[in-house]
Amino acid sequence: MRVLTRLACVAVLAAAAPTLAFAQAESPSELARRVLATTPLIDGHNDLPWAIRESATSPFDVDAPEHDLRGRSPFHTDIARLRAGMVGGQFWSVYIPYESVEEGAAKTQLEQIDIALQIIDKYPEGFQLALDASDVERAFAAGRIASMLGIEGGHAIENSLGALRAYYAMGVRYMTLTHNGTLDWADAGSDEHRHGGLTEFGREVVREMNRLGMLVDLAHTSPETMNDALDVSEAPVIWSHAGARGVNEHTRNVPDQVLRRLPDNGGVVMVMFYPPFISPREEATLSDVADHVEHVASLAGIDHVGIGSDFDGIELVPVGLEDVSKFPALFTELARRGWSEEDLRKLAGENVLRVWREAEAVSRRLRRERSPSTATIGELDGVPVSAR
């Protein structure tokens, strides 16, 4: 009996040998593509709606032949290249300039939301609007690219919590607290630091975003604003497109001190691709982007890093990451560096989905505990110094 048992074991091992050999022989590229085929790759920031608005030939016109995403578009983005890039979820930025407040931010913001929704509606075979984390998973299972909206800059709400709620009702699921200009209630990283971070009204904006379930995005903000938001937010925060100052000292990147706080908050830094932010040299490469990803993971932890390209909002791109078709190359590079399947899945989309689910859970609790805030900037901070 023992002889037969040993012979049976040998037979089982022999039969399994080809499978084991195949698994051992899986290349970094094969691992990356297998991960992205089964986990939605969620990109935190793409500015295609603004690129269409600013088109030199047919501004605003989603239906213009030259903007057809079923063919080769003049942008970084079209459906074929998104498919080649194995993108499973896309936050479409509905950016408006800081200066638009002078002409009425709400008008411009509504137009940008409209353009983004037109894009999603025009290509139902490619895109599916996602309003919560479960929608992302359903879209991915159906073979579509989950499409979400993100406001880039709190100037869009014009110091109004009512406007914030209206944008959420229209489908906006994150708001970057500032863009490049300091607001009446929050300091931007690339402008004068007037408040030392968030004012009391700024803190109320964060609290109301938590209540709504809108993700608090700290890209573009000053380190003081980042720290204040981390102090106030009851939900995990995100950086929809940012780098690490520990790799390249730039005001658009996240300081190491802030990265070390992320495990307590649960948030995610989504690493962006813009060369001047990624590298002190004139040219950046895919490897430089991977260095930022690894730096965030090393200080904050693998649970706190994601991808936020900024395609179609940047005029320069890294060598090897020229458009939305190139995402698998970044995952291949990380696999080559020794990243495991589990870690690659977290980077691709699992971390962001976890953050979103946790923000949804916080929202459910807060909506039971309190009503929509009626606070004004005048009540909390005094008379605003500008319309911004």
N, C-alpha and C positions, 0 to 999 in steps of 0.2 A: 504493500500500500504506500509506504514511504517513497519507494522508487517511482511508482506511478505519479504520486503527488509532485515529486521533484520534476519529473518529465513534463507534467502538465504546466508547471510554473515556467519552465524553460520555453515551452510552446507559446505561452501567453506573452512572455517577454519578447520572443522572436517576432510574434505578430505585431507587437506594439512598436518594435524598433523603427520601422519606416516612419510612423507617426512622430516618434520622439525626434528622429533625425530631421523631419520636416520642420518641427517647431524650433529646433536649435538653429536651423538654417534660415529662419525668417530674417530678412534683411531689415534695416531701419526703415526703408521706404515702405516695405510690405506691412510692417507693424503700424506705421503712421496711417496708412490708408485703411487698414482694418479698423483702427480706432475711430477714424473719421467716418467710416461707413456705418458705424453702429452707435456713435455718440454725436449729438448735434454740436457742430462747431459754431459757437455764437460769437460774432464779431460785435464789439461794443460801439462802433462808430463808423458810419459811412455817410458822406455828405452829398450823395447823388441828387437829392431834391434841390439843393442850392446850386449845384453844377448845372442842372436843367434850367433853373430860374435865370442864371447868369449866362446862358448859352449865347455865343456871338451871333448865331444864325437864327435861332427860333426860341428866344427867351420865354420862359414859363410854359412852353408848349410840350406837354408830355406826349402828345400824339404826333409830333413832327417826325417825318421819316428818319431823319438823322439821329433821332433819340430812341429809335426802336431797339429795345433790349433783347429782342429775339434774334437780332443780327449782331454784327460786331459794332459796338457803340464807340463814340470818340472818347469815352470816359474810361476810368479804371474798372468799370462795372458793366456787365451785361449777364444775361441768364446763362449763356453757354460757359462763360468764364467762372461764374459763381458755382456752376455744377462741377467744372474741372477743379475748382478750389475746395470742393466738398463742404461748402458752407451750408449749415443747417438752420441757422438763425441769424438775423441781421437787425441790429438797432439802426434805423434810418434817422440820422440827425435832421431835425427841422430847425436848423440854425437860422438866426437873424442877426445882423450886425448890431453892435452896441449903439451905433449912431442912429439906428432906426427909431429909437425912442423919440427923437426930435420930431419925427413925422407921424408918430403913432405906432407903437410896437405891436399893439393887438392886431391891426390890419395886416401888417407884414407877417406876424406869426400865424394868423389864420390862413393866409395864402400859402405859407410853407407846409402847414399841416394838410391843406387841401392837395398840394402837389404830391406829397408823400402818399396820401391815400389814393390818389389817382394812379400812381405807379403800381401800388399793390393791387388795385382793382383791375388794372388793364391786363395783368398777366396772371390769371387765376391758376394756370397750369404750373406756374413757378412760385408764386408768393401766396401766403395766407396770413392775414392779420392775426396777431397774437396779443391778447390782453392780460394773460396770466401765464404762469410757468407751465400749467397743464396744456395750454394751447400750443406752446412750443413743441411739446412731446407729441401732440396729436398731428401737428403739421409735419413734423419730421417723419412720423410713421406713415403719413400719406404721401411722402416723397416731395413735399413742398418746403420752401424756405420760409420759416416763421419770420414774420416781419413786425417789428415794434418801432415805436416813435420815441425820440428823446429830444427834449428842448435843450439847446446849448446856450445857457446864459439866463440868469434870473432877472435880467433887465426886461425880459419878455412879460413878466407879470405886473410890471409898473407899480410895484409896491402894493399889490392887491392880492389878498388871500382868496378872494372870490374868483379872480382871474386864474389863479393856480388851480382851483377846483374845477373850473370850466375846462381848462386844458386837459386835466385828468379825465374828465367825462368824454372828451373827444378822442381819447386813446393814448395820450402821452403817458409813458411809464417811467421815465427818469427826467430829472432836470439838473443840469450843471449849474451850480449855484452862481458862478460868475463865468463870463468869458474873459476877454482881455481888459475890461474896464472895471474899476472899483465901483460898487453900487452904494446907494444910501445905507445899505445894511450888511454889506459883505466886502471884504478886501480881495481883490484879484491878485494873482501872482505876478502879473506883468504890468501892474499899475501902482499908483501910490497906495501905501498901506495906511489908510485913514483911521480905521476903527480898532486896530489891534486884533482883527479877526471878524467875528460876527457881532452885530449889535443885538439888543434884546429882540427887536423885530426879526432879525436874521435867525435867531434861535427859534422864534415862533414859526418862521417859514419851515424850518427843519421839523419841528414838532407836527405841523400840519401835513407835511409830506409823509411823515410816519403814519399819521392817522389815515391818510388816503391810501397808503400802500404804494406811493410813488418813490422810486429809488432816489436817494440823495447822491448826486454825482459831484465829486470833489476835484475833477480835472479842472485846470486853469486857476484854481484858488490858491491863495497864499498859505504857507505852512500854519499860520495862526488861525486862519479860517478852517483849515483841515482839522486842527486840534480842537477847536471849539465845536465843530460839527460832530466829532467823535465823542466829545463830552456830553452832547445833548441827545444825539440820535439813539433811539431805542431799537432801531433796526440796523442791520448791516448796511454799510455804504459801499459805493463803487467809485472808481476812477474809470470813466468810460474810455479814455485814451490818454495815457501818461507813461512816463519812463521813470527810471530810478536815478536819483541824484548821486548815489554811491557809484554809479558807472559813468555818468556824465553830469557834471554840475551845471544845471540849467534851471531857470525859474519854473519851467513847465513840468519838472520832474518831482517825484515824491522823496522827501528826505528820509534817511534811514531811521531817524527817531520816530517818524510817523509809521513807517513800515512795521516797526516793532510793536506798535499798538494794535495792529490789525487782528491778531488772534483774539483779543478781548472783545472786539467789535464784531468780528466775523466777516468783514468786508473783503473786497477783491479789487486789486489793481489790474486793469486791462492794458497790456503793454502796446504802445502805439509804434508806428513805423516811420515817422517824419525824421529824416536824417539829421537836421540841425539839433534836434532834441536827443537823438540816439547816440551821436558821435561828435567829439570835438573836432574831428577832421571834416574836410569838405564833403567827403563821400562816406556813406554808411553801407553796411552789408547785412545780409541775413544773419551772419554770425554775431554782429553787434546787437541785433534785436534779441537773439537768443541769450546773449550775455545779460541783458536787462531782465528777461524772463527768469533766468537763473538767480539773479541777485534778489529779486523780489521773493522768489521761493525760498532762498537761503535765509533771509531775515524774517519774513512774515510767515513762511510755511507754505507748503505746496497747496494748501486749501485756499490760498488767498491771492492767486494769480490767474489772469485770463488774457484774452487777446482783444485789442481795440485799435484796428489798423489806421483809421482816419483817411482811408482811400476816398478820392474825389474831393477831399478837403485840403490836400497837399499837392504842391507842384513838383516836389522832389520825392523820389522813392528809393529805398535801399536796393542795392544790387542783389538780385535773387528774390526780391519781393516786389515785383513791378506792378502787379495788379491782383485782382481777387482770385485769379487762378492759381496763385503761388502759395497759398496757405500750407498745403501738404509738405512743401519743401522745408518750412520752419519746423514742423513736427518731425520730419525725417532727421533734421539736424539735431534736435533734442534727443530723439531716439538713439542717434549715433553717439551722443554724449552720455548715454546710459539711463535715460529716463525710462521708467517702467510703463507698462500699459495702463496701470491704475493712475499714475501721475499724469500721463498724456490725456486721459479721459477727463480728469479734473480740470486741467488747463483748457481743454477744448470747450467744455460747456457745463460740466457738472458743478463747478464752483459757482458759476453765475446763477444756475438754476436753484442751487441751495440758497443763495443770498435772496433771490426773488421769493422763494417759498417762505423763508423766514420773515421777510418784509410783509408778505401777505398775512402771515400769522399775527404779527404785531398789529397790523391794520385791523384785523378782526377784533382783537382785544380792545384797541383804543377806540374803535367806533362804538363799542358797547359802553365804554367808560365816559366818553365826552362827545359833545356836539361839535360841529364845524366852528372853528375859531372866527370870531368877529373882530379881533384885535386889528388896530391900524398902526401904521408906522408913526403917526402923530401921537397916538396915545402912549406907545411904548418907548419911542426915541425922541419925541419932540418933532418940530416941523422939519420935513426933509429939505436938504440943501439943493436938490435938483429934482428933475423928473425921473432921474435914473436911480 
